Amino acid sequence: MKILYVDLLYDYGIKSRGDNQIGQIGFLKVFKSLGHDVVPFYYDSYLKNLESLQVELLKVADEQMPDLIYFCLYTEQFFPETLLKLKHKYKTMNWFGDDHWRFDNFTSKYAPLFSYVITTDPFALPKYKKIGIDNVILSQWAALNVDNDIDDKVIDYEFDVAFVGGGHSVRKWFVSEFEKAGIKVAAFGNNWPNGSVSLARMQDIFKKSKINLNLSNSVNLDIRYLTHNLKNIIIALRSPKNASQVKARNFEIPYFGGFQLTDYLPTLEMYFDIGREIVCYTNVNEAIELAKFYIENDKRREEIKIAAMNKVRNEHTYLHRFQEIFNKI
């Protein structure tokens, strides 16, 4: 089918942050690999001119006459009347990936404006039903499909513990607790001294780290976090992210051959055998003890890593996700 793909080209629409990798590799590339004719519509340059954005999208849609218009809404760049016009003429779909914390103030307003909606939150299904939305597809974030071969052989590790992701206050506190315990964490991403890294380097870090931390940026009420910096109290009170959720990183780390230590996330057991394919903690103290254990226990760590890698490559890439989604519609 012909798909008009509507998304940001760059991460958050900011060129200096690099490509929107999930959009480019997870969505666009997969659509093409499944044999669809894909026409991209990138709206980064319209973020400061939303009136023109509505006009241009409607114009392009009528020129292309797609079978499906696929969105991954960022915030409120598209006006409701624009989305309704498109829905009345074409099949439209949006990926709602943050229903765990954005359903009430975002999804509930926009979901009725699409022919189909995708949610990554099984607990949101009754909420959709309550507002009369029936064309809901439950899916999940996934690992990026890459072309390069991944060497599965045992390697010389570069780091004992690493983390790749933005330097949120909760994450910075978490890393500081590790370092107090004598465990150095190599942290990469925006707002870390090491800075952001390329996709290729991220893959390399996952593979060459004995322990890959997967750290939440949701509210943390640990008294040590709240007193670590007085600003943290304000952040905790104001942040809408009051619960962790399964995200793409849960699948990316094992896909690229990394051992993952993550906070427990509701429904994680739907995707991994906890303890055999992934290791979870409930607080920073547990995370530190588990990290110490798996740094030293090579055999057990490698068994878990390989089991998770095989699971994700066989079941949890965006190719798997969209084969299911397109079959359902």
DOPAKE-253908 format. One record per residue (C-alpha): residue number from 1; y, z, x. Coordinates in steps of 0.02 Angstrom, whole numbers, plus 32768, in hexadecimal, padded with zeros to 4 digits. Layout:
REM DOPAKE-253908
<site tivo="NUM" py="Y" pz="Z" px="X"/>
...
REM end
This chain:
REM DOPAKE-253908
<site tivo="1" py="8000" pz="8000" px="8000"/>
<site tivo="2" py="80B5" pz="7FEF" px="8031"/>
<site tivo="3" py="8106" pz="8096" px="805C"/>
<site tivo="4" py="81BF" pz="80B6" px="806E"/>
<site tivo="5" py="81C0" pz="8149" px="80E7"/>
<site tivo="6" py="825B" pz="81B7" px="80D6"/>
<site tivo="7" py="8275" pz="8237" px="815F"/>
<site tivo="8" py="82DB" pz="826E" px="81F5"/>
<site tivo="9" py="82BB" pz="8210" px="8296"/>
<site tivo="10" py="82EE" pz="82A2" px="8304"/>
<site tivo="11" py="82C0" pz="835A" px="82FB"/>
<site tivo="12" py="8335" pz="83A5" px="8278"/>
<site tivo="13" py="8399" pz="8303" px="8286"/>
<site tivo="14" py="83D8" pz="8332" px="8335"/>
<site tivo="15" py="83B6" pz="82AE" px="83B9"/>
<site tivo="16" py="83BF" pz="8329" px="844A"/>
<site tivo="17" py="832A" pz="8388" px="8400"/>
<site tivo="18" py="82BA" pz="82F0" px="8410"/>
<site tivo="19" py="8251" pz="8292" px="8391"/>
<site tivo="20" py="8214" pz="82DD" px="82EE"/>
<site tivo="21" py="8162" pz="82DE" px="832F"/>
<site tivo="22" py="810A" pz="8310" px="828F"/>
<site tivo="23" py="8169" pz="8287" px="8235"/>
<site tivo="24" py="8149" pz="8201" px="82B8"/>
<site tivo="25" py="8097" pz="822A" px="82E9"/>
<site tivo="26" py="8056" pz="8294" px="825B"/>
<site tivo="27" py="8099" pz="822B" px="81CA"/>
<site tivo="28" py="80D9" pz="817E" px="81FC"/>
<site tivo="29" py="8054" pz="8156" px="827E"/>
<site tivo="30" py="7FC8" pz="8193" px="820D"/>
<site tivo="31" py="8006" pz="812C" px="8179"/>
<site tivo="32" py="7FFF" pz="8092" px="81E6"/>
<site tivo="33" py="7F55" pz="80BD" px="822E"/>
<site tivo="34" py="7F11" pz="80C9" px="817C"/>
<site tivo="35" py="7F45" pz="8015" px="8163"/>
<site tivo="36" py="7FE3" pz="802C" px="80FD"/>
<site tivo="37" py="8082" pz="7FC5" px="810E"/>
<site tivo="38" py="8106" pz="8045" px="813E"/>
<site tivo="39" py="81C3" pz="802C" px="8137"/>
<site tivo="40" py="8221" pz="80BF" px="8186"/>
<site tivo="41" py="82C7" pz="80FB" px="8141"/>
<site tivo="42" py="8317" pz="8177" px="81B9"/>
<site tivo="43" py="83AE" pz="81D5" px="817A"/>
<site tivo="44" py="83E8" pz="8237" px="8213"/>
<site tivo="45" py="848A" pz="81D5" px="821B"/>
<site tivo="46" py="84B1" pz="81FB" px="8164"/>
<site tivo="47" py="84A8" pz="82B9" px="8171"/>
<site tivo="48" py="8566" pz="82C4" px="816C"/>
<site tivo="49" py="857A" pz="823E" px="80E8"/>
<site tivo="50" py="8503" pz="8268" px="805A"/>
<site tivo="51" py="8558" pz="81F9" px="7FD9"/>
<site tivo="52" py="8534" pz="8160" px="8043"/>
<site tivo="53" py="8483" pz="819D" px="8060"/>
<site tivo="54" py="845C" pz="8196" px="7FA5"/>
<site tivo="55" py="84A1" pz="80E6" px="7F95"/>
<site tivo="56" py="8444" pz="80A5" px="802D"/>
<site tivo="57" py="839C" pz="80EF" px="7FFD"/>
<site tivo="58" py="83A3" pz="80A8" px="7F4E"/>
<site tivo="59" py="83D4" pz="7FFF" px="7F96"/>
<site tivo="60" py="8346" pz="7FFE" px="8016"/>
<site tivo="61" py="82C7" pz="8034" px="7F93"/>
<site tivo="62" py="82F7" pz="7FA3" px="7F21"/>
<site tivo="63" py="82F0" pz="7F2A" px="7FB3"/>
<site tivo="64" py="8244" pz="7F65" px="7FED"/>
<site tivo="65" py="81F3" pz="7F87" px="7F43"/>
<site tivo="66" py="8175" pz="8003" px="7F8E"/>
<site tivo="67" py="80D5" pz="8042" px="7F3E"/>
<site tivo="68" py="8101" pz="80F1" px="7F79"/>
<site tivo="69" py="819D" pz="8147" px="7FBB"/>
<site tivo="70" py="816B" pz="81D8" px="802B"/>
<site tivo="71" py="81E4" pz="8266" px="8052"/>
<site tivo="72" py="81E0" pz="8301" px="80BE"/>
<site tivo="73" py="827E" pz="8352" px="807D"/>
<site tivo="74" py="82E2" pz="83B5" px="80FC"/>
<site tivo="75" py="835F" pz="840C" px="808A"/>
<site tivo="76" py="83CC" pz="83C5" px="8000"/>
<site tivo="77" py="8400" pz="831D" px="804A"/>
<site tivo="78" py="83C2" pz="82BB" px="7FB3"/>
<site tivo="79" py="8416" pz="82D6" px="7F0B"/>
<site tivo="80" py="83A8" pz="82FA" px="7E74"/>
<site tivo="81" py="83EA" pz="8262" px="7E19"/>
<site tivo="82" py="83B9" pz="81F3" px="7EAD"/>
<site tivo="83" py="8307" pz="8237" px="7EB0"/>
<site tivo="84" py="82F6" pz="8224" px="7DF3"/>
<site tivo="85" py="832F" pz="816E" px="7DFA"/>
<site tivo="86" py="82AB" pz="814D" px="7E7E"/>
<site tivo="87" py="8224" pz="81AB" px="7E1D"/>
<site tivo="88" py="8245" pz="8143" px="7D82"/>
<site tivo="89" py="822F" pz="809F" px="7DE1"/>
<site tivo="90" py="81AF" pz="80CA" px="7E69"/>
<site tivo="91" py="8127" pz="8146" px="7E95"/>
<site tivo="92" py="8175" pz="81CE" px="7F01"/>
<site tivo="93" py="812B" pz="825C" px="7F65"/>
<site tivo="94" py="816D" pz="82F0" px="7FC8"/>
<site tivo="95" py="811B" pz="8363" px="8048"/>
<site tivo="96" py="814D" pz="8417" px="801F"/>
<site tivo="97" py="8114" pz="8473" px="80BA"/>
<site tivo="98" py="8170" pz="8518" px="80A6"/>
<site tivo="99" py="8142" pz="8550" px="7FF6"/>
<site tivo="100" py="8113" pz="85FB" px="803B"/>
<site tivo="101" py="81CC" pz="8625" px="8048"/>
<site tivo="102" py="822D" pz="8595" px="7FFB"/>
<site tivo="103" py="81D9" pz="857A" px="7F53"/>
<site tivo="104" py="8253" pz="85DA" px="7EE5"/>
<site tivo="105" py="82F6" pz="85A0" px="7F33"/>
<site tivo="106" py="82C4" pz="84EF" px="7F65"/>
<site tivo="107" py="821E" pz="84A8" px="7F2B"/>
<site tivo="108" py="8230" pz="84E0" px="7E76"/>
<site tivo="109" py="82D1" pz="8479" px="7E6C"/>
<site tivo="110" py="8290" pz="83DC" px="7EC2"/>
<site tivo="111" py="81D8" pz="83D0" px="7E92"/>
<site tivo="112" py="81FC" pz="838B" px="7DE2"/>
<site tivo="113" py="8259" pz="82FA" px="7E33"/>
<site tivo="114" py="81BB" pz="82AC" px="7E80"/>
<site tivo="115" py="8122" pz="8252" px="7E3D"/>
<site tivo="116" py="80B2" pz="82B5" px="7EB3"/>
<site tivo="117" py="80CD" pz="8351" px="7F1A"/>
<site tivo="118" py="806A" pz="8397" px="7FAC"/>
<site tivo="119" py="8066" pz="8451" px="7FCF"/>
<site tivo="120" py="801A" pz="84AC" px="8063"/>
<site tivo="121" py="8015" pz="8551" px="8005"/>
<site tivo="122" py="7F80" pz="8570" px="7F91"/>
<site tivo="123" py="7FDB" pz="8606" px="7F48"/>
<site tivo="124" py="8064" pz="8591" px="7F0B"/>
<site tivo="125" py="7FEF" pz="8531" px="7E96"/>
<site tivo="126" py="8008" pz="85AB" px="7E03"/>
<site tivo="127" py="80C4" pz="85A1" px="7E21"/>
<site tivo="128" py="80C1" pz="84E4" px="7E0F"/>
<site tivo="129" py="805A" pz="84F4" px="7D71"/>
<site tivo="130" py="80D6" pz="8571" px="7D2B"/>
<site tivo="131" py="8166" pz="84F5" px="7D3B"/>
<site tivo="132" py="80FF" pz="8466" px="7CF2"/>
<site tivo="133" py="80D4" pz="8407" px="7D91"/>
<site tivo="134" py="8024" pz="83C0" px="7D86"/>
<site tivo="135" py="8021" pz="8339" px="7E0E"/>
<site tivo="136" py="800D" pz="83B6" px="7E9C"/>
<site tivo="137" py="7F9F" pz="8394" px="7F32"/>
<site tivo="138" py="7F6B" pz="8426" px="7F9F"/>
<site tivo="139" py="7F68" pz="83F5" px="8057"/>
<site tivo="140" py="7F97" pz="8446" px="80FC"/>
<site tivo="141" py="7FF1" pz="842A" px="81A0"/>
<site tivo="142" py="7F81" pz="83E0" px="8226"/>
<site tivo="143" py="7F71" pz="83A3" px="82D9"/>
<site tivo="144" py="7FC9" pz="8308" px="8316"/>
<site tivo="145" py="7F57" pz="8274" px="8335"/>
<site tivo="146" py="7F71" pz="8237" px="83E7"/>
<site tivo="147" py="7F29" pz="81A1" px="8440"/>
<site tivo="148" py="7F0E" pz="81E8" px="84EE"/>
<site tivo="149" py="7E63" pz="822B" px="851B"/>
<site tivo="150" py="7E59" pz="82E8" px="852E"/>
<site tivo="151" py="7DF5" pz="8329" px="85C2"/>
<site tivo="152" py="7D84" pz="83B4" px="8581"/>
<site tivo="153" py="7D46" pz="83EE" px="862B"/>
<site tivo="154" py="7D6A" pz="849D" px="866C"/>
<site tivo="155" py="7E0F" pz="8499" px="86C8"/>
<site tivo="156" py="7E7A" pz="8502" px="873C"/>
<site tivo="157" py="7EEE" pz="8565" px="86CC"/>
<site tivo="158" py="7FA9" pz="8562" px="86EA"/>
<site tivo="159" py="7FD4" pz="85F8" px="867C"/>
<site tivo="160" py="7F7B" pz="8692" px="863E"/>
<site tivo="161" py="7FE6" pz="8699" px="85A0"/>
<site tivo="162" py="805D" pz="8617" px="855C"/>
<site tivo="163" py="80C3" pz="85F6" px="84C0"/>
<site tivo="164" py="8114" pz="8554" px="8485"/>
<site tivo="165" py="8195" pz="8562" px="83F9"/>
<site tivo="166" py="8248" pz="858F" px="83D2"/>
<site tivo="167" py="828E" pz="8632" px="8417"/>
<site tivo="168" py="82A4" pz="8693" px="8374"/>
<site tivo="169" py="82D1" pz="874C" px="8381"/>
<site tivo="170" py="8224" pz="8784" px="8345"/>
<site tivo="171" py="81CF" pz="8717" px="83C6"/>
<site tivo="172" py="8240" pz="8752" px="8453"/>
<site tivo="173" py="821B" pz="8807" px="8428"/>
<site tivo="174" py="8160" pz="87E2" px="8421"/>
<site tivo="175" py="8164" pz="8792" px="84CD"/>
<site tivo="176" py="81C9" pz="8825" px="8512"/>
<site tivo="177" py="8140" pz="889D" px="84D6"/>
<site tivo="178" py="80BE" pz="8836" px="8534"/>
<site tivo="179" py="8125" pz="883D" px="85D1"/>
<site tivo="180" py="813B" pz="88FA" px="85BF"/>
<site tivo="181" py="807D" pz="8902" px="85BF"/>
<site tivo="182" py="8078" pz="88A0" px="8661"/>
<site tivo="183" py="8049" pz="87F7" px="8617"/>
<site tivo="184" py="80BC" pz="8768" px="8645"/>
<site tivo="185" py="80D5" pz="86E7" px="85BA"/>
<site tivo="186" py="810C" pz="8637" px="85E8"/>
<site tivo="187" py="817B" pz="860A" px="8554"/>
<site tivo="188" py="81BB" pz="855A" px="8530"/>
<site tivo="189" py="822C" pz="8515" px="84A9"/>
<site tivo="190" py="82DE" pz="851E" px="846B"/>
<site tivo="191" py="8335" pz="85C3" px="8495"/>
<site tivo="192" py="82BC" pz="85EE" px="8523"/>
<site tivo="193" py="82F1" pz="85E4" px="85DB"/>
<site tivo="194" py="826A" pz="8561" px="85FC"/>
<site tivo="195" py="82B4" pz="84F3" px="8572"/>
<site tivo="196" py="825B" pz="8476" px="8504"/>
<site tivo="197" py="81CD" pz="8408" px="8541"/>
<site tivo="198" py="818B" pz="835B" px="851A"/>
<site tivo="199" py="80F3" pz="8340" px="84AD"/>
<site tivo="200" py="808D" pz="8313" px="8546"/>
<site tivo="201" py="80C2" pz="83B3" px="85A0"/>
<site tivo="202" py="809E" pz="841A" px="8504"/>
<site tivo="203" py="7FED" pz="83D4" px="8500"/>
<site tivo="204" py="7FDB" pz="83FF" px="85B8"/>
<site tivo="205" py="8017" pz="84B3" px="859C"/>
<site tivo="206" py="7F9C" pz="84CE" px="850D"/>
<site tivo="207" py="7F0C" pz="8492" px="8579"/>
<site tivo="208" py="7F3E" pz="84EC" px="8619"/>
<site tivo="209" py="7F60" pz="8597" px="85CC"/>
<site tivo="210" py="7ED5" pz="8616" px="85BA"/>
<site tivo="211" py="7F2C" pz="865F" px="8522"/>
<site tivo="212" py="7FA1" pz="85FD" px="84B0"/>
<site tivo="213" py="8006" pz="8672" px="8442"/>
<site tivo="214" py="8030" pz="8635" px="8394"/>
<site tivo="215" py="80C3" pz="86A1" px="8362"/>
<site tivo="216" py="8111" pz="86AE" px="82B6"/>
<site tivo="217" py="81CD" pz="86AC" px="8299"/>
<site tivo="218" py="81C0" pz="8704" px="81F2"/>
<site tivo="219" py="8209" pz="87B1" px="81D0"/>
<site tivo="220" py="81BD" pz="883B" px="823B"/>
<site tivo="221" py="81DA" pz="88F0" px="8208"/>
<site tivo="222" py="8191" pz="893E" px="82A4"/>
<site tivo="223" py="820B" pz="89C8" px="82D5"/>
<site tivo="224" py="8205" pz="898A" px="8389"/>
<site tivo="225" py="8243" pz="88E0" px="8352"/>
<site tivo="226" py="82CC" pz="8929" px="82E5"/>
<site tivo="227" py="830E" pz="8999" px="8371"/>
<site tivo="228" py="82F5" pz="8918" px="83FC"/>
<site tivo="229" py="839D" pz="88CE" px="83CC"/>
<site tivo="230" py="840C" pz="890D" px="833F"/>
<site tivo="231" py="8423" pz="885A" px="8303"/>
<site tivo="232" py="8369" pz="8857" px="82DA"/>
<site tivo="233" py="8387" pz="88CC" px="8248"/>
<site tivo="234" py="8401" pz="8851" px="81FC"/>
<site tivo="235" py="838A" pz="87C0" px="821C"/>
<site tivo="236" py="82FC" pz="881D" px="81C8"/>
<site tivo="237" py="8365" pz="8845" px="812F"/>
<site tivo="238" py="83A9" pz="8795" px="811B"/>
<site tivo="239" py="8315" pz="8726" px="8148"/>
<site tivo="240" py="82BA" pz="86D6" px="80B5"/>
<site tivo="241" py="821F" pz="86C4" px="8121"/>
<site tivo="242" py="81C4" pz="8762" px="80EE"/>
<site tivo="243" py="8112" pz="8725" px="810E"/>
<site tivo="244" py="80BA" pz="86BC" px="8191"/>
<site tivo="245" py="8064" pz="861A" px="8162"/>
<site tivo="246" py="7FE8" pz="859E" px="81AA"/>
<site tivo="247" py="804B" pz="851E" px="820C"/>
<site tivo="248" py="802C" pz="8482" px="8275"/>
<site tivo="249" py="8021" pz="84E8" px="8316"/>
<site tivo="250" py="7F81" pz="853C" px="82D7"/>
<site tivo="251" py="7F2E" pz="8491" px="82E3"/>
<site tivo="252" py="7F8D" pz="8447" px="8375"/>
<site tivo="253" py="7F5A" pz="84CC" px="83F3"/>
<site tivo="254" py="7E9D" pz="84B4" px="83DF"/>
<site tivo="255" py="7EAC" pz="83F7" px="83C8"/>
<site tivo="256" py="7EF2" pz="83E9" px="8478"/>
<site tivo="257" py="7E6F" pz="845D" px="84C0"/>
<site tivo="258" py="7EC6" pz="8505" px="84BB"/>
<site tivo="259" py="7E88" pz="85B3" px="848F"/>
<site tivo="260" py="7EF1" pz="85FC" px="8402"/>
<site tivo="261" py="7F25" pz="86B1" px="83E3"/>
<site tivo="262" py="7F85" pz="86B9" px="833F"/>
<site tivo="263" py="7FC1" pz="8735" px="82BD"/>
<site tivo="264" py="7F4D" pz="8739" px="8227"/>
<site tivo="265" py="7F89" pz="86C2" px="81A0"/>
<site tivo="266" py="7F50" pz="86C3" px="80EB"/>
<site tivo="267" py="7ED2" pz="8634" px="80CE"/>
<site tivo="268" py="7EB7" pz="8618" px="8189"/>
<site tivo="269" py="7DFD" pz="8632" px="8168"/>
<site tivo="270" py="7E01" pz="8593" px="80FF"/>
<site tivo="271" py="7E16" pz="8531" px="81A0"/>
<site tivo="272" py="7DC9" pz="859B" px="822C"/>
<site tivo="273" py="7D39" pz="8613" px="8244"/>
<site tivo="274" py="7D9D" pz="86AA" px="827E"/>
<site tivo="275" py="7D53" pz="86F7" px="8319"/>
<site tivo="276" py="7CED" pz="865C" px="8341"/>
<site tivo="277" py="7D73" pz="85D4" px="8341"/>
<site tivo="278" py="7E15" pz="8637" px="8341"/>
<site tivo="279" py="7E49" pz="86E9" px="836E"/>
<site tivo="280" py="7EC5" pz="8749" px="8302"/>
<site tivo="281" py="7F30" pz="87E5" px="8316"/>
<site tivo="282" py="7F8F" pz="884B" px="8296"/>
<site tivo="283" py="8012" pz="889A" px="830A"/>
<site tivo="284" py="8055" pz="888A" px="83B9"/>
<site tivo="285" py="7FE6" pz="8914" px="83FE"/>
<site tivo="286" py="7F4A" pz="88B9" px="83C4"/>
<site tivo="287" py="7F8C" pz="8816" px="840B"/>
<site tivo="288" py="7FA5" pz="8865" px="84B6"/>
<site tivo="289" py="7EF6" pz="88B0" px="84BA"/>
<site tivo="290" py="7EA5" pz="880F" px="847F"/>
<site tivo="291" py="7F05" pz="87AB" px="8501"/>
<site tivo="292" py="7ECA" pz="881F" px="858B"/>
<site tivo="293" py="7E17" pz="8810" px="854E"/>
<site tivo="294" py="7E12" pz="8753" px="8541"/>
<site tivo="295" py="7E6E" pz="8736" px="85E5"/>
<site tivo="296" py="7DDD" pz="878C" px="863D"/>
<site tivo="297" py="7D4B" pz="8752" px="85CF"/>
<site tivo="298" py="7D41" pz="869C" px="8600"/>
<site tivo="299" py="7C9B" pz="8671" px="85AE"/>
<site tivo="300" py="7CC8" pz="86B4" px="8501"/>
<site tivo="301" py="7D77" pz="8669" px="8508"/>
<site tivo="302" py="7D36" pz="85BD" px="8536"/>
<site tivo="303" py="7CB3" pz="85C2" px="84AB"/>
<site tivo="304" py="7D39" pz="85E8" px="8429"/>
<site tivo="305" py="7DAE" pz="8565" px="846F"/>
<site tivo="306" py="7D2C" pz="84DA" px="846B"/>
<site tivo="307" py="7CF1" pz="8508" px="83BB"/>
<site tivo="308" py="7DA4" pz="8501" px="8379"/>
<site tivo="309" py="7DC8" pz="845F" px="83D3"/>
<site tivo="310" py="7D31" pz="840A" px="8384"/>
<site tivo="311" py="7D5C" pz="844E" px="82D7"/>
<site tivo="312" py="7E0F" pz="840E" px="82DB"/>
<site tivo="313" py="7DE8" pz="8363" px="8322"/>
<site tivo="314" py="7D62" pz="8349" px="829F"/>
<site tivo="315" py="7DBC" pz="838F" px="8207"/>
<site tivo="316" py="7E72" pz="83BE" px="821E"/>
<site tivo="317" py="7EE0" pz="832F" px="8259"/>
<site tivo="318" py="7F64" pz="82D8" px="81F0"/>
<site tivo="319" py="7EEE" pz="8245" px="81E3"/>
<site tivo="320" py="7E73" pz="82B6" px="8187"/>
<site tivo="321" py="7EFD" pz="82FD" px="811A"/>
<site tivo="322" py="7F42" pz="8256" px="80DF"/>
<site tivo="323" py="7E99" pz="8206" px="80C4"/>
<site tivo="324" py="7E7F" pz="8290" px="8043"/>
<site tivo="325" py="7F2F" pz="8287" px="7FFB"/>
<site tivo="326" py="7F30" pz="81CB" px="7FE2"/>
<site tivo="327" py="7E82" pz="81CF" px="7F98"/>
<site tivo="328" py="7EC1" pz="824B" px="7F16"/>
<site tivo="329" py="7F51" pz="81DD" px="7EDE"/>
REM end
